[in-house]
């Protein structure tokens, strides 16, 4: 299964509003009741899920499902009807190229100099020879694509992931990754820096936000539908899949430590 959709580039105002609203709800919401020590199996399951905000998260999950049914799926359906497969792939490649500076900075912060050089090389050739990234020339030259964000960087630095959270439109995340998303958007994203300097690109930022949302929903909708069909509890299945895929991303695709198999 592909990575669970995450949207690493957002207009900073959108990030502030969405995360701010979520934090307010998280503060006011009731937490899941922690099982007593006398029930070790239930306690182990509770700790493994790492979802103390589960009542609120499930509510947000239902809200997101409503938004998806009323707004997102009709837009994606129209997008697929108007733009052919090849065109959608070029748009996805273009959006990923715009995200290259965020990946490059986080490569450097993680001490991954080789991966940073690959990211820089891809950004240069795709922008210069691939018509601003609509064609992935770097892939044909052997420069394999990868993605990094500040949430992954924090994980490499040893910062724990914190409680699991589910935010409408943004999808599954953790406190660590939510903070990483804000840092990427406010401090690293060059689009944000440029718009703050000129004060003239607000409409471009919002257009880019909308295009990114539609592109990622289009890319992952079929995989998520399959997960839903094969799950008795879609919420729990999505939470588990997100955590597994996220751990693999943090390891840069490397196999898990041997001790993980011993548990």
GUBAKOL-442312 format. One line per 3 residues: number of its first residue (from 0); their letters; for each residue y, x, z of C-alpha. Coordinates in steps of 0.02 Angstrom, whole numbers. Layout:
REM GUBAKOL-442312
NUM) a) Y:X:Z  ...
This chain:
REM GUBAKOL-442312
0) xxx) 0:0:0  176:58:-39  297:98:99
3) xxx) 365:-52:189  537:-86:115  678:-1:205
6) xxx) 854:5:140  933:171:184  1101:148:97
9) xxx) 1216:8:152  1399:-26:160  1444:33:336
12) xxx) 1525:-135:376  1362:-222:336  1267:-101:447
15) xxx) 1389:-127:590  1378:-316:579  1189:-328:562
18) xxx) 1146:-199:694  1283:-263:811  1217:-440:800
21) xxx) 1041:-380:829  1086:-277:982  1176:-427:1056
24) xxx) 1023:-536:1030  910:-400:1098  1015:-391:1255
27) xxx) 1010:-579:1282  830:-610:1231  679:-624:1343
30) xxx) 552:-484:1333  366:-499:1317  279:-500:1485
33) xxx) 193:-335:1521  11:-362:1575  -35:-304:1750
36) xxx) -129:-142:1781  -277:-246:1835  -303:-293:1652
39) xxx) -318:-121:1569  -370:-185:1397  -221:-301:1382
42) xxx) -105:-167:1451  -170:-41:1323  -141:-165:1181
45) xxx) 34:-201:1245  79:-17:1251  2:19:1081
48) xxx) 104:-121:1001  264:-51:1080  346:-219:1052
51) xxx) 429:-274:1216  552:-380:1116  411:-475:1028
54) xxx) 477:-651:1066  645:-611:987  564:-510:847
57) xxx) 451:-655:799  602:-770:796  695:-648:682
60) xxx) 538:-634:577  541:-823:550  727:-818:512
63) xxx) 695:-683:382  554:-787:306  677:-931:288
66) xxx) 807:-820:205  672:-750:92  614:-924:38
69) xxx) 788:-998:11  883:-849:-59  790:-686:-89
72) xxx) 639:-747:-188  740:-855:-308  856:-707:-341
75) xxx) 709:-588:-368  624:-716:-481  782:-727:-586
78) xxx) 799:-538:-587  622:-518:-652  651:-652:-784
81) xxx) 810:-569:-850  768:-383:-832  605:-318:-908
84) xxx) 487:-203:-812  554:-44:-894  733:-92:-855
87) xxx) 692:-127:-673  607:43:-660  763:129:-727
90) xxx) 872:37:-602  756:88:-460  764:270:-519
93) xxx) 955:260:-526  966:192:-349  848:326:-284
96) xxx) 956:459:-368  1111:392:-280  1016:414:-117
99) xxx) 978:597:-154  1121:667:-47  1050:579:107
102) xxx) 877:650:72  950:823:41  1048:827:204
105) xxx) 898:769:305  785:895:218  905:1031:277
108) xxx) 918:960:453  729:962:465  721:1143:407
111) xxx) 629:1094:248  719:1215:132  592:1203:-9
114) xxx) 599:1014:-9  789:1022:0  792:1133:-156
117) xxx) 680:1008:-246  795:864:-197  948:961:-256
120) xxx) 862:1006:-419  813:826:-450  989:766:-413
123) xxx) 1065:891:-536  946:863:-682  931:675:-659
126) xxx) 1120:653:-648  1159:773:-790  1012:746:-907
129) xxx) 946:578:-851  1105:477:-879  1159:475:-697
132) xxx) 981:449:-638  923:305:-747  789:422:-815
135) xxx) 683:530:-699  693:696:-791  654:791:-631
138) xxx) 481:713:-618  440:774:-793  496:949:-743
141) xxx) 377:949:-595  506:907:-462  414:773:-365
144) xxx) 516:635:-284  520:610:-96  632:520:27
147) xxx) 702:572:196  818:486:319  895:525:487
150) xxx) 764:421:577  633:542:510  743:688:560
153) xxx) 754:623:739  565:606:742  545:787:684
156) xxx) 663:838:825  549:750:949  649:592:981
159) xxx) 530:448:1026  533:295:914  581:171:1049
162) xxx) 538:-15:1043  487:-98:881  618:-215:808
165) xxx) 626:-336:663  795:-371:584  819:-502:447
168) xxx) 847:-424:274  822:-249:345  641:-282:393
171) xxx) 533:-188:519  607:-40:612  624:42:783
174) xxx) 773:85:892  764:265:831  758:216:648
177) xxx) 897:89:671  1008:224:743  956:338:600
180) xxx) 1004:204:475  1178:192:550  1200:383:544
183) xxx) 1144:390:362  1264:250:317  1417:304:417
186) xxx) 1406:494:417  1297:555:273  1314:431:130
189) xxx) 1442:508:9  1483:336:-61  1548:286:110
192) xxx) 1651:445:129  1728:422:-43  1770:239:-17
195) xxx) 1852:278:149  1955:412:65  2015:304:-79
198) xxx) 2007:130:-4  1969:64:-178  1781:50:-192
201) xxx) 1742:-92:-73  1678:-204:-212  1569:-63:-278
204) xxx) 1491:-39:-106  1449:-223:-91  1382:-230:-269
207) xxx) 1275:-79:-230  1211:-160:-71  1160:-316:-165
210) xxx) 1077:-218:-305  982:-111:-179  918:-263:-86
213) xxx) 858:-349:-245  781:-189:-312  682:-153:-154
216) xxx) 628:-334:-131  568:-333:-311  472:-170:-285
219) xxx) 380:-224:-128  365:-413:-140  191:-413:-219
222) xxx) 121:-288:-93  190:-389:52  120:-550:-20
225) xxx) -53:-469:-28  -37:-412:153  10:-588:205
228) xxx) -139:-664:114  -262:-545:196  -191:-560:373
231) xxx) -232:-681:512  -66:-637:595  57:-577:463
234) xxx) 185:-521:593  60:-407:682  -11:-342:518
237) xxx) 162:-297:454  205:-212:618  46:-108:612
240) xxx) 68:-64:428  248:-13:455  202:101:600
243) xxx) 61:185:504  162:211:346  312:271:443
246) xxx) 206:399:536  141:463:368  318:478:302
249) xxx) 370:578:454  222:696:425  275:711:241
252) xxx) 105:644:190  3:766:294  -152:699:383
255) xxx) -130:649:566  -170:774:704  -352:787:752
258) xxx) -318:715:924  -270:551:842  -449:531:782
261) xx) -518:568:955  -428:423:1038
